Amino acid sequence: MTAPPRNPLEARPALVGDPGLNLALSRISFPATPTPATKTDLTLRRREWLLDVMEAQRALSEKATAIPRVRDLSSQDFLDSYYAPGRPLVIERAIEHWPALKRWTPDYLRRKIGDAPVEFQGGRAANPDYEIDGYSHKKVLPFGAYLDLITAGSGNDAYVTANNSAANRAALAPLERDLGFLDSYLTRAHGMMWIGPGGTFTPLHFDLTNNLIAQIVGRKRVILLPPSESARLHHGRHVFSAVRDLEDEARLALYPSAREARRFVVDLGPGDLLYSPIGWWHQVRARDFSVTITYTNFRWPNLGFETFPKD
């Protein structure tokens, strides 16, 4: 056992050069060195300062901050200018030749898939944490019955999402022949399909992988925010923000710092590809009946999820 210090001055490093002042400060427990909590707070504040300064510097250039819309982007240019730097962009017309863009009406989908059972997220409207609790919302219907459900109107209560992809692989396989490949950016693996009515909504979150979002049918609005805005977005459980919806005034009243966060609005239509880098916050709202495919099988490493700190 270590012997106790002989006097108060030996219990902590000197604060100043005056021994008398050091003794006085030690008697009122003045912290000579930051406590672990103080160090953590200082580290976080310095990190947020650095992110704010970097974001303010990027804001000096519209080109540096905007989310560009491009065409005919080569593999190397995508890697050098977007994938490696983690910068979002929209690629137009890269999939305009895919038959799915013209064929995938609800009637066509019904003919191709028939009444094969499909898994979807149901009963979402009653639970604000429906994404976090997604496994408890799993439902199964014949595909025809599911189409009847979602084409009867709009809403957020029923949605085939990426989390249902493994269960739906066989049922949706007949649709693969209507898709092409994106060899400049991806390997030839399957993507994850989303099928839902207008009004479906994925709340504010970030992903643990880089994603390429292919809009096949319908329109979606995506709001993206850079990782540097994390301090304003009240990171909650797992990868989700407690703010949930940046277009909901009631949520913004609860979390006013989110109003100050730099955001980008991207409207996607049929044939658009959106590159959403790992760590970028985003929320997604469907404007009408839509089919979307998310790909994570890039030609380059995409393994951030493996080291994400768990709760």
Backbone bond lengths (Angstrom), bond angles and torsions (degrees), N, CA, C in turn:
res aa  C-N    CA-C-N  psi(-1)  N-CA   C-N-CA  omega(-1)  CA-C   N-CA-C  phi
1 M - - - 1.457 - - 1.519 109.08 -
2 T 1.321 116.57 135.96 1.459 120.84 -179.66 1.513 110.06 -74.70
3 A 1.298 115.79 136.43 1.466 120.05 179.55 1.518 109.70 -67.53
4 P 1.349 117.57 145.74 1.463 120.35 178.23 1.515 110.08 -65.97
5 P 1.336 118.60 153.88 1.470 120.71 179.82 1.523 109.82 -63.93
6 R 1.303 115.33 150.98 1.458 120.24 -175.87 1.519 112.18 -76.43
7 N 1.334 117.86 -25.72 1.458 119.65 178.36 1.522 108.29 -153.47
8 P 1.334 117.91 166.06 1.458 119.95 -175.07 1.512 114.58 -58.65
9 L 1.326 117.04 -30.50 1.451 118.41 -177.34 1.517 112.03 -68.04
10 E 1.343 118.09 -24.90 1.444 120.61 -179.13 1.529 111.33 -83.38
11 A 1.317 117.36 -7.74 1.453 119.95 -176.92 1.522 111.73 -79.77
12 R 1.340 116.93 -16.05 1.459 119.74 -177.65 1.521 108.15 -152.41
13 P 1.318 117.36 158.39 1.455 119.39 177.46 1.517 110.83 -63.72
14 A 1.321 116.29 155.62 1.454 120.58 179.35 1.515 110.67 -62.26
15 L 1.348 114.94 139.89 1.453 120.14 178.70 1.518 111.25 -86.23
16 V 1.315 115.30 -44.39 1.457 121.25 -178.37 1.514 107.73 -139.05
17 G 1.324 116.44 -178.14 1.451 119.29 -177.50 1.517 114.18 -80.67
18 D 1.331 120.00 -11.60 1.461 123.70 -176.27 1.522 109.29 -92.60
19 P 1.367 118.98 110.78 1.463 120.64 -178.34 1.522 112.51 -59.55
20 G 1.331 117.77 -36.33 1.454 119.71 -179.87 1.520 111.96 -64.52
21 L 1.335 116.15 -41.76 1.457 119.48 178.64 1.525 110.65 -68.29
22 N 1.321 115.58 -36.67 1.469 118.38 176.33 1.514 110.96 -59.13
23 L 1.334 117.11 -43.88 1.454 121.11 -178.79 1.522 110.45 -63.85
24 A 1.327 116.20 -42.25 1.464 119.13 179.82 1.522 111.12 -63.95
25 L 1.303 116.48 -42.59 1.461 119.77 -179.90 1.522 111.46 -66.50
26 S 1.329 116.47 -37.31 1.464 119.18 -179.83 1.522 111.39 -66.18
27 R 1.338 117.64 -31.51 1.465 120.87 -179.25 1.532 112.79 -70.52
28 I 1.342 116.87 -22.66 1.471 118.71 176.04 1.522 110.96 -103.35
29 S 1.346 116.26 18.25 1.471 123.30 175.53 1.519 112.94 59.65
30 F 1.331 116.89 34.17 1.455 119.85 174.89 1.534 109.02 -64.78
31 P 1.349 118.52 128.29 1.473 119.59 -174.50 1.516 112.42 -73.07
32 A 1.325 115.15 108.15 1.465 119.26 179.52 1.513 110.95 -65.70
33 T 1.325 116.86 -36.37 1.462 121.28 176.80 1.517 107.67 -126.07
34 P 1.309 118.10 150.31 1.461 119.79 -179.37 1.521 111.06 -59.70
35 T 1.325 116.65 139.29 1.461 120.67 172.30 1.511 108.38 -69.76
36 P 1.358 118.53 163.23 1.473 119.59 177.65 1.522 112.51 -53.62
37 A 1.340 117.56 -40.33 1.466 119.97 179.93 1.521 110.61 -64.39
38 T 1.361 115.79 -41.20 1.453 119.61 179.80 1.519 110.66 -65.08
39 K 1.318 116.27 -41.59 1.460 120.08 178.16 1.521 110.85 -61.53
40 T 1.339 116.83 -42.09 1.460 120.50 179.80 1.514 110.44 -63.08
41 D 1.327 117.11 -45.01 1.456 120.87 179.78 1.520 110.82 -62.23
42 L 1.321 116.74 -43.13 1.455 120.54 -179.94 1.525 110.62 -64.46
43 T 1.316 116.31 -41.81 1.464 120.39 178.36 1.522 110.95 -60.44
44 L 1.344 116.37 -44.18 1.455 120.16 179.75 1.521 111.40 -65.51
45 R 1.342 116.78 -41.72 1.461 119.18 -179.52 1.526 111.05 -65.77
46 R 1.324 116.52 -37.57 1.455 119.37 178.01 1.529 110.77 -67.78
47 R 1.328 115.99 -37.73 1.456 118.92 178.00 1.521 110.81 -64.66
48 E 1.339 116.64 -45.12 1.459 119.91 178.95 1.523 110.99 -64.30
49 W 1.327 117.13 -37.18 1.463 120.40 175.69 1.521 110.28 -59.09
50 L 1.328 116.41 -46.96 1.459 120.17 -178.53 1.523 110.99 -62.03
51 L 1.329 117.39 -43.44 1.459 120.24 179.41 1.524 111.18 -63.87
52 D 1.331 116.88 -41.13 1.461 120.13 178.79 1.519 111.65 -63.50
53 V 1.323 116.71 -42.75 1.456 120.46 -179.94 1.532 110.76 -64.52
54 M 1.333 115.92 -43.18 1.462 119.69 178.80 1.525 111.29 -63.05
55 E 1.332 116.30 -41.00 1.459 120.25 -179.78 1.523 110.71 -66.82
56 A 1.323 116.86 -40.95 1.462 120.23 178.17 1.525 110.93 -63.49
57 Q 1.317 116.69 -36.28 1.463 119.32 179.04 1.518 110.96 -69.31
58 R 1.336 117.41 -40.90 1.458 119.53 176.89 1.526 111.38 -62.19
59 A 1.341 115.85 -34.40 1.465 120.36 -177.85 1.523 112.53 -65.53
60 L 1.330 117.97 -13.24 1.459 120.37 177.94 1.527 111.75 -66.99
61 S 1.324 116.16 -21.73 1.458 121.01 -177.89 1.522 109.87 -120.43
62 E 1.320 116.28 120.42 1.466 119.78 177.05 1.524 110.71 -61.04
63 K 1.308 116.45 -36.03 1.459 120.41 -179.92 1.511 111.77 -66.83
64 A 1.323 117.23 -34.08 1.461 121.05 -178.41 1.516 112.58 -74.39
65 T 1.336 117.27 -24.80 1.458 120.01 -174.55 1.517 113.63 -106.76
66 A 1.311 118.60 -24.70 1.461 120.81 -176.78 1.522 110.82 -68.91
67 I 1.324 115.29 156.07 1.461 120.87 172.36 1.522 106.61 -96.91
68 P 1.317 117.51 106.38 1.469 120.37 -173.05 1.522 112.01 -74.16
69 R 1.305 115.00 156.75 1.460 123.40 170.50 1.530 106.03 -115.15
70 V 1.331 116.67 120.48 1.461 120.82 -174.17 1.522 109.88 -129.53
71 R 1.332 114.69 167.90 1.460 121.93 175.00 1.519 108.66 -133.63
72 D 1.330 115.55 155.54 1.467 121.37 174.38 1.528 111.85 54.61
73 L 1.305 116.59 49.02 1.464 120.86 -178.89 1.525 109.51 -87.49
74 S 1.313 116.48 124.84 1.464 120.33 -179.30 1.524 111.19 -73.24
75 S 1.306 115.12 163.59 1.460 120.99 178.41 1.518 111.32 -60.13
76 Q 1.319 117.75 -45.57 1.456 120.95 -177.25 1.523 111.58 -68.15
77 D 1.334 116.72 -39.19 1.468 119.27 178.79 1.526 110.67 -66.95
78 F 1.331 116.86 -37.22 1.465 120.05 176.76 1.528 110.16 -62.78
79 L 1.327 116.41 -45.07 1.458 120.24 179.29 1.527 111.51 -63.72
80 D 1.311 117.20 -49.28 1.465 121.47 -172.97 1.533 112.69 -71.00
81 S 1.314 117.17 -39.96 1.461 120.38 -170.80 1.522 113.92 -98.71
82 Y 1.349 117.91 -17.22 1.458 118.76 -173.52 1.526 113.31 -133.54
83 Y 1.311 117.56 -53.25 1.466 118.56 -174.82 1.522 111.70 -65.93
84 A 1.330 116.80 -53.44 1.467 119.41 -178.93 1.532 112.67 -64.89
85 P 1.350 119.96 -43.36 1.478 119.42 178.25 1.519 113.92 -74.77
86 G 1.350 118.50 -11.53 1.459 120.15 -177.68 1.516 112.08 69.99
87 R 1.330 116.40 47.96 1.461 121.98 -177.30 1.530 109.21 -115.53
88 P 1.315 118.67 124.25 1.471 120.33 -178.37 1.528 111.72 -68.87
89 L 1.325 114.37 157.00 1.462 119.92 170.76 1.514 109.05 -161.99
90 V 1.323 115.14 163.84 1.461 122.39 172.61 1.521 107.60 -110.54
91 I 1.330 115.71 129.77 1.466 121.62 176.06 1.528 107.15 -107.10
92 E 1.317 116.04 119.96 1.452 121.28 -178.31 1.524 111.77 -96.37
93 R 1.326 115.74 148.17 1.462 124.78 169.24 1.519 114.56 67.79
94 A 1.332 118.60 7.48 1.463 120.19 -179.44 1.519 111.81 -71.57
95 I 1.337 117.38 -22.23 1.470 119.78 -178.12 1.531 111.18 -122.72
96 E 1.323 117.34 18.47 1.465 119.41 -175.28 1.529 112.29 -64.09
97 H 1.332 117.44 -19.37 1.461 120.84 -179.86 1.528 112.71 -87.97
98 W 1.331 118.01 -4.58 1.463 119.51 179.65 1.523 109.47 -68.47
99 P 1.333 118.88 129.84 1.465 120.71 179.87 1.528 113.59 -57.73
100 A 1.326 117.72 -28.00 1.464 121.04 -176.52 1.524 112.02 -57.68
101 L 1.325 117.66 -32.37 1.462 119.97 -175.88 1.522 112.19 -63.02
102 K 1.322 116.93 -30.16 1.461 120.33 179.37 1.533 112.18 -98.13
103 R 1.309 116.87 -27.66 1.465 119.67 -170.78 1.527 114.42 -89.12
104 W 1.329 118.58 -30.40 1.459 120.09 -164.03 1.535 113.27 -80.81
105 T 1.306 115.25 64.62 1.458 120.27 167.35 1.531 108.19 -82.99
106 P 1.330 118.97 163.54 1.465 119.02 175.90 1.526 113.15 -55.69
107 D 1.334 117.91 -38.34 1.469 120.24 -179.91 1.524 111.29 -65.68
108 Y 1.333 116.44 -40.73 1.465 119.58 178.79 1.528 110.44 -65.24
109 L 1.321 116.49 -44.75 1.466 119.94 179.66 1.529 110.37 -60.57
110 R 1.315 116.62 -39.23 1.464 120.34 179.39 1.535 110.12 -62.57
111 R 1.336 116.47 -43.14 1.469 119.33 -179.84 1.524 111.73 -65.68
112 K 1.314 117.38 -38.78 1.465 120.54 -175.63 1.525 112.96 -74.92
113 I 1.325 116.61 -37.04 1.472 119.98 -173.25 1.521 111.55 -101.30
114 G 1.322 116.99 -26.12 1.459 120.50 177.95 1.513 112.50 63.98
115 D 1.305 114.53 -134.83 1.465 119.83 -178.87 1.526 112.42 -107.31
116 A 1.323 116.13 26.30 1.468 118.78 173.88 1.519 109.08 -59.04
117 P 1.318 118.62 137.67 1.465 120.02 -179.12 1.527 111.34 -67.77
118 V 1.328 115.83 134.34 1.458 120.82 176.84 1.525 109.12 -124.58
119 E 1.325 114.82 143.98 1.461 121.49 176.25 1.518 108.61 -93.19
120 F 1.316 116.73 142.27 1.457 121.68 178.26 1.520 109.13 -149.02
121 Q 1.322 115.66 169.37 1.467 120.86 172.78 1.521 108.06 -89.79
122 G 1.323 115.94 121.43 1.455 120.50 179.58 1.515 111.31 -124.04
123 G 1.315 116.55 163.81 1.455 121.15 179.47 1.504 113.53 64.99
124 R 1.324 116.98 31.62 1.465 120.84 -175.67 1.523 112.73 -74.60
125 A 1.329 116.57 -31.56 1.463 119.94 -171.29 1.520 112.97 -62.25
126 A 1.324 117.87 -26.21 1.465 120.80 -176.05 1.524 113.26 -85.64
127 N 1.351 117.12 -4.48 1.462 120.14 -174.37 1.523 109.60 -133.07
128 P 1.327 119.41 109.57 1.468 120.31 -179.60 1.528 113.37 -63.62
129 D 1.324 117.44 -18.14 1.466 121.40 178.82 1.526 111.26 -102.27
130 Y 1.326 116.48 35.73 1.463 119.93 -174.41 1.527 112.77 -61.79
131 E 1.326 118.67 -29.84 1.464 118.83 178.42 1.522 111.02 -74.21
132 I 1.305 117.24 -44.89 1.463 120.27 179.04 1.526 110.13 -63.39
133 D 1.327 116.27 -39.20 1.460 121.82 -179.19 1.517 111.57 -96.01
134 G 1.326 116.99 29.91 1.452 121.33 -172.45 1.511 114.89 -54.00
135 Y 1.336 117.49 -37.29 1.462 119.35 -176.41 1.522 111.98 -65.59
136 S 1.326 117.33 -26.30 1.464 119.48 178.59 1.522 112.05 -80.89
137 H 1.331 117.08 -5.75 1.463 120.91 179.69 1.525 112.52 -105.92
138 K 1.299 118.10 12.96 1.459 120.35 -179.70 1.526 110.95 -70.22
139 K 1.323 114.71 127.24 1.454 122.61 176.43 1.521 108.13 -129.56
140 V 1.335 116.69 160.61 1.464 121.62 177.60 1.517 108.84 -133.66
141 L 1.344 115.52 133.32 1.459 122.47 174.37 1.518 108.88 -141.10
142 P 1.326 118.34 155.06 1.468 119.06 165.68 1.530 108.42 -57.53
143 F 1.325 116.45 142.46 1.458 118.87 -173.24 1.526 112.38 -57.55
144 G 1.316 117.15 -39.65 1.455 119.69 178.40 1.514 111.95 -58.73
145 A 1.322 116.58 -42.05 1.466 120.61 178.74 1.527 110.57 -67.54
146 Y 1.331 116.47 -36.47 1.465 119.36 177.05 1.528 110.48 -64.14
147 L 1.345 117.77 -42.67 1.457 120.35 177.62 1.528 111.29 -61.60
148 D 1.340 116.42 -40.97 1.463 119.21 177.34 1.526 110.57 -58.95
149 L 1.316 116.02 -40.00 1.456 121.40 -178.45 1.523 111.54 -64.30
150 I 1.325 117.32 -45.37 1.467 119.58 -172.20 1.524 113.44 -87.64
151 T 1.328 117.95 -18.31 1.465 118.91 178.76 1.518 111.69 -93.96
152 A 1.327 117.34 -1.59 1.465 120.42 177.08 1.524 112.05 -74.76
153 G 1.309 116.94 -17.96 1.462 121.23 -179.62 1.512 109.50 -179.97
154 S 1.318 116.28 -166.57 1.457 121.01 178.58 1.519 109.03 -111.00
155 G 1.316 116.10 165.72 1.460 120.47 179.28 1.507 111.27 151.37
156 N 1.320 115.14 179.08 1.461 121.38 -173.59 1.525 112.02 -117.43
157 D 1.325 117.15 17.36 1.462 119.46 -171.16 1.520 113.75 -87.54
158 A 1.341 118.11 -19.60 1.471 120.92 -177.75 1.525 108.83 -140.35
159 Y 1.340 115.77 129.69 1.466 119.15 -172.52 1.523 108.46 -159.07
160 V 1.332 117.04 125.41 1.467 121.47 166.95 1.524 106.80 -79.40
161 T 1.324 117.08 118.27 1.461 121.56 -174.80 1.526 111.03 -119.07
162 A 1.315 115.22 175.76 1.459 120.36 177.99 1.524 111.66 -59.09
163 N 1.324 117.55 -31.13 1.462 120.58 179.82 1.525 112.85 -67.29
164 N 1.325 116.74 -14.42 1.458 121.09 178.21 1.522 112.35 -97.46
165 S 1.325 117.19 1.62 1.465 120.77 -170.69 1.520 113.86 -60.63
166 A 1.314 117.16 -44.90 1.470 119.34 -177.09 1.525 110.82 -61.46
167 A 1.326 116.54 -42.51 1.463 120.19 -178.79 1.524 111.63 -68.76
168 N 1.345 117.41 -26.94 1.464 120.96 -174.27 1.520 113.94 -99.02
169 R 1.319 117.40 4.16 1.461 119.81 -174.59 1.527 112.08 -54.99
170 A 1.311 117.67 -48.36 1.474 120.10 -176.98 1.523 111.13 -69.63
171 A 1.334 117.07 -42.72 1.465 119.94 -176.51 1.528 111.85 -63.44
172 L 1.321 117.21 -38.70 1.458 121.03 -175.44 1.527 113.30 -93.22
173 A 1.323 117.36 -0.87 1.466 121.08 -177.82 1.527 113.49 -55.89
174 P 1.358 120.88 -35.85 1.475 119.21 179.87 1.523 114.00 -59.59
175 L 1.330 117.81 -17.86 1.452 120.25 -179.50 1.530 112.99 -81.15
176 E 1.316 116.93 -15.72 1.463 120.12 -174.89 1.525 111.91 -61.53
177 R 1.337 117.60 -31.67 1.467 119.71 -177.06 1.528 112.09 -68.54
178 D 1.334 117.04 -14.66 1.466 120.49 177.64 1.526 112.79 -89.39
179 L 1.322 116.59 1.70 1.455 121.72 -178.94 1.519 110.56 -108.45
180 G 1.313 116.03 155.65 1.447 121.07 174.03 1.520 110.48 -107.58
181 F 1.310 116.11 -156.93 1.461 121.49 -178.78 1.528 109.52 -128.04
182 L 1.307 114.64 155.79 1.459 122.09 178.40 1.529 108.01 -119.50
183 D 1.319 114.67 68.25 1.461 120.29 -172.11 1.519 113.14 -64.07
184 S 1.319 118.14 -21.48 1.464 119.51 179.02 1.521 111.98 -68.87
185 Y 1.336 116.49 -24.50 1.460 120.23 -173.50 1.526 113.60 -123.56
186 L 1.337 117.41 -27.23 1.460 120.93 -169.66 1.521 111.90 -126.92
187 T 1.323 114.81 157.72 1.457 120.12 165.03 1.530 107.85 -79.77
188 R 1.300 117.96 177.54 1.465 120.67 -175.65 1.530 111.71 -95.83
189 A 1.294 115.70 52.91 1.474 121.30 175.20 1.522 108.97 -99.66
190 H 1.327 115.33 165.97 1.456 120.49 -179.31 1.526 110.94 -74.53
191 G 1.319 115.23 150.08 1.449 120.54 171.74 1.518 110.95 -95.39
192 M 1.325 116.01 -177.23 1.467 122.96 -179.30 1.521 108.57 -112.07
193 M 1.328 115.99 125.04 1.450 120.54 -171.07 1.525 112.03 -96.27
194 W 1.341 114.08 142.58 1.456 123.54 174.76 1.521 107.61 -121.06
195 I 1.335 118.07 126.55 1.464 122.13 178.82 1.519 107.37 -134.05
196 G 1.326 116.16 122.21 1.458 117.85 -178.64 1.508 112.50 -164.91
197 P 1.311 116.49 173.18 1.461 121.40 -179.68 1.522 111.75 -82.50
198 G 1.316 115.77 172.61 1.450 118.78 168.78 1.515 109.57 -60.68
199 G 1.322 115.97 141.60 1.457 120.25 179.78 1.509 114.66 101.59
200 T 1.332 118.54 -10.24 1.459 118.11 175.96 1.521 109.25 -65.00
201 F 1.324 114.82 147.09 1.458 119.49 -172.86 1.516 109.98 -143.69
202 T 1.336 115.04 128.80 1.462 121.41 172.57 1.523 107.12 -106.66
203 P 1.338 118.06 117.60 1.469 120.34 -172.56 1.519 112.93 -69.23
204 L 1.319 114.93 168.73 1.454 123.53 -174.40 1.529 111.27 -58.91
205 H 1.335 115.29 125.67 1.461 121.46 -177.24 1.525 108.15 -162.61
206 F 1.327 116.23 174.17 1.453 120.93 167.56 1.522 107.64 -125.02
207 D 1.320 116.34 158.85 1.461 120.68 -179.24 1.517 110.92 -103.37
208 L 1.318 114.83 158.51 1.457 121.48 -179.47 1.521 112.13 -94.98
209 T 1.332 115.93 10.06 1.462 122.50 174.85 1.517 108.12 -139.18
210 N 1.313 116.06 161.79 1.450 121.36 165.24 1.522 107.93 -74.19
211 N 1.334 117.26 137.55 1.459 121.39 -177.66 1.519 111.11 -124.52
212 L 1.327 115.39 144.38 1.456 121.76 168.84 1.524 106.42 -115.95
213 I 1.320 115.73 115.53 1.462 122.17 -174.15 1.519 108.49 -101.65
214 A 1.326 116.08 118.31 1.465 121.82 -179.45 1.520 108.83 -104.98
215 Q 1.321 116.31 116.16 1.465 120.78 178.04 1.528 108.51 -88.50
216 I 1.323 115.84 117.03 1.462 120.92 -175.34 1.526 110.94 -99.01
217 V 1.324 116.04 -51.24 1.460 122.23 -177.23 1.524 108.54 -128.34
218 G 1.331 117.01 139.06 1.456 120.61 174.32 1.517 113.11 79.24
219 R 1.338 113.86 -173.33 1.456 121.14 -175.51 1.528 109.94 -126.19
220 K 1.322 114.24 145.64 1.460 120.48 175.62 1.522 109.45 -135.66
221 R 1.313 114.80 148.44 1.469 120.33 173.06 1.522 108.04 -109.45
222 V 1.323 115.36 126.07 1.459 122.35 179.33 1.523 108.44 -115.09
223 I 1.315 116.74 128.43 1.462 121.60 172.97 1.523 107.01 -107.30
224 L 1.329 116.44 122.29 1.458 122.34 -178.05 1.518 110.43 -115.67
225 L 1.329 115.38 146.75 1.457 122.23 175.84 1.523 108.45 -137.72
226 P 1.333 117.67 138.82 1.462 119.71 -178.23 1.522 112.02 -69.33
227 P 1.331 117.40 158.21 1.470 121.07 178.81 1.523 113.04 -55.92
228 S 1.332 117.14 -26.49 1.465 120.56 -179.42 1.515 113.00 -64.38
229 E 1.345 118.41 -13.67 1.463 121.47 178.64 1.527 112.85 -91.57
230 S 1.307 117.82 6.55 1.469 121.38 -173.73 1.521 112.89 -55.66
231 A 1.323 118.53 -39.13 1.467 121.13 -177.02 1.519 112.20 -63.00
232 R 1.324 117.94 -23.59 1.465 121.66 -179.00 1.525 112.69 -92.04
233 L 1.332 116.62 -5.63 1.465 119.64 -169.75 1.524 113.86 -109.67
234 H 1.326 117.84 5.77 1.467 122.08 171.22 1.530 111.57 52.99
235 H 1.323 114.30 65.31 1.461 120.70 178.52 1.527 109.49 -55.03
236 G 1.311 116.84 120.76 1.461 122.07 -177.94 1.511 111.89 -103.68
237 R 1.318 116.21 -130.38 1.467 121.01 -177.86 1.525 110.46 -74.24
238 H 1.315 114.47 138.06 1.459 123.34 175.86 1.532 110.13 54.48
239 V 1.339 118.70 -114.52 1.466 120.51 -176.84 1.528 111.74 -109.40
240 F 1.320 118.08 14.64 1.456 121.22 -171.69 1.525 112.09 -102.36
241 S 1.329 114.65 151.54 1.453 122.49 175.58 1.520 109.17 -94.48
242 A 1.332 116.22 139.72 1.460 119.99 175.23 1.526 111.37 -66.39
243 V 1.328 117.44 -18.75 1.463 121.12 179.14 1.534 110.57 -65.11
244 R 1.315 116.17 -39.31 1.465 125.27 177.71 1.526 114.17 70.49
245 D 1.348 118.51 -55.76 1.459 120.42 -172.32 1.527 109.81 -139.40
246 L 1.318 116.31 111.50 1.457 121.48 -177.99 1.522 112.54 -74.00
247 E 1.321 118.25 -6.32 1.459 121.84 176.66 1.525 112.16 -103.23
248 D 1.326 116.82 6.44 1.464 122.23 -178.56 1.528 108.62 -103.64
249 E 1.324 116.74 110.82 1.457 120.64 -176.64 1.529 111.93 -62.20
250 A 1.324 117.19 -32.80 1.462 119.72 179.54 1.526 110.78 -65.20
251 R 1.331 117.28 -38.43 1.467 119.91 178.60 1.530 110.61 -71.74
252 L 1.322 117.10 -37.78 1.459 119.91 179.07 1.523 111.22 -67.31
253 A 1.335 117.20 -30.53 1.467 119.46 176.13 1.522 110.77 -65.97
254 L 1.329 116.47 -32.86 1.462 120.45 178.00 1.521 111.72 -76.23
255 Y 1.320 116.95 -31.32 1.469 122.15 -176.32 1.532 108.99 -129.43
256 P 1.320 117.64 71.05 1.474 120.87 -172.61 1.520 114.13 -63.04
257 S 1.327 118.80 -23.99 1.469 118.98 179.85 1.524 111.22 -62.71
258 A 1.333 117.22 -23.93 1.465 120.24 179.98 1.524 111.99 -66.61
259 R 1.335 116.94 -23.56 1.469 119.46 177.80 1.522 111.27 -63.01
260 E 1.328 116.69 -29.15 1.460 121.29 -175.17 1.523 112.72 -85.44
261 A 1.315 116.96 -8.20 1.460 120.20 -174.02 1.531 110.85 -72.77
262 R 1.324 115.54 135.26 1.464 120.96 177.82 1.518 109.10 -69.06
263 R 1.322 116.56 127.53 1.458 120.22 -176.16 1.522 110.40 -134.56
264 F 1.317 114.55 159.46 1.458 122.34 178.86 1.523 108.12 -131.30
265 V 1.322 115.85 132.84 1.455 121.40 -179.74 1.524 108.70 -105.19
266 V 1.326 116.00 125.94 1.460 121.87 179.94 1.519 108.34 -123.08
267 D 1.316 116.58 122.50 1.460 121.70 175.32 1.529 108.44 -99.22
268 L 1.317 115.02 121.25 1.458 121.18 -178.41 1.520 110.33 -104.26
269 G 1.325 115.78 135.89 1.455 121.93 173.28 1.511 110.16 -123.25
270 P 1.325 117.55 175.53 1.470 120.53 -178.77 1.531 111.78 -53.96
271 G 1.312 115.53 128.33 1.460 121.90 179.00 1.506 114.80 97.78
272 D 1.329 118.20 -8.09 1.462 120.77 179.72 1.530 110.91 -84.72
273 L 1.333 114.74 142.78 1.465 122.41 171.34 1.522 108.04 -113.72
274 L 1.316 116.86 131.62 1.470 121.08 174.99 1.517 108.58 -115.05
275 Y 1.329 116.48 121.81 1.460 120.60 171.79 1.519 108.13 -88.21
276 S 1.328 116.04 116.39 1.466 122.82 179.63 1.523 107.82 -112.03
277 P 1.335 118.44 106.08 1.467 120.42 -175.18 1.525 112.17 -71.82
278 I 1.288 114.99 155.51 1.461 121.89 176.46 1.528 109.49 -55.22
279 G 1.329 115.54 136.45 1.455 120.95 176.65 1.516 115.07 88.80
280 W 1.324 118.49 -13.79 1.468 120.57 177.80 1.522 109.21 -77.35
281 W 1.320 116.29 127.47 1.451 121.48 176.47 1.530 109.20 -70.65
282 H 1.330 116.28 143.73 1.460 119.05 175.85 1.522 110.55 -160.66
283 Q 1.314 114.98 153.86 1.450 122.83 171.60 1.522 107.07 -133.09
284 V 1.345 116.32 152.49 1.464 120.44 -171.01 1.523 109.43 -134.79
285 R 1.324 115.95 129.91 1.469 120.82 178.18 1.531 108.82 -129.42
286 A 1.329 116.50 128.71 1.466 121.43 178.54 1.515 109.88 -82.22
287 R 1.336 116.26 133.17 1.456 121.61 177.84 1.526 111.68 -83.35
288 D 1.316 117.04 -28.64 1.458 121.37 -179.91 1.526 108.28 -156.42
289 F 1.334 117.02 -175.48 1.464 120.06 178.05 1.522 108.80 -50.24
290 S 1.306 116.69 130.12 1.461 118.48 -173.61 1.517 111.88 -143.41
291 V 1.310 113.50 152.07 1.466 122.55 170.03 1.528 106.90 -129.99
292 T 1.303 115.28 127.41 1.467 122.50 -176.06 1.515 108.12 -133.32
293 I 1.319 116.94 148.03 1.469 121.32 175.32 1.525 108.03 -125.19
294 T 1.318 115.96 130.75 1.457 121.71 175.80 1.523 109.34 -106.36
295 Y 1.328 115.96 128.89 1.461 122.14 178.34 1.530 109.45 -113.63
296 T 1.320 115.61 139.40 1.464 121.28 174.20 1.531 111.65 -123.39
297 N 1.333 116.96 -0.07 1.464 122.29 -173.83 1.523 111.48 -87.94
298 F 1.345 115.80 64.08 1.453 120.92 179.76 1.528 111.11 -71.89
299 R 1.296 115.12 162.38 1.467 120.77 178.97 1.524 112.16 -73.63
300 W 1.326 116.46 -9.15 1.460 121.53 -176.96 1.523 109.34 -120.94
301 P 1.343 118.14 163.68 1.469 120.24 -176.60 1.528 112.70 -53.13
302 N 1.338 115.14 141.00 1.465 122.05 -177.11 1.529 107.55 -146.95
303 L 1.325 116.24 62.74 1.467 120.94 -166.45 1.522 113.63 -119.79
304 G 1.314 119.48 21.49 1.452 120.59 -177.97 1.500 113.94 -58.51
305 F 1.343 117.92 -31.16 1.461 121.12 -176.87 1.527 112.47 -62.28
306 E 1.320 117.80 -23.20 1.455 120.55 -174.88 1.527 111.75 -71.00
307 T 1.309 118.12 -24.43 1.470 120.59 -176.60 1.527 112.38 -113.75
308 F 1.333 117.61 11.13 1.471 120.01 179.94 1.527 110.14 -65.21
309 P 1.346 118.52 128.12 1.472 119.76 179.52 1.527 110.57 -65.43
310 K 1.314 116.25 125.03 1.453 121.40 -179.27 1.530 110.71 -82.25
311 D 1.357 114.37 158.66 1.470 119.65 177.27 1.527 109.95 -63.64
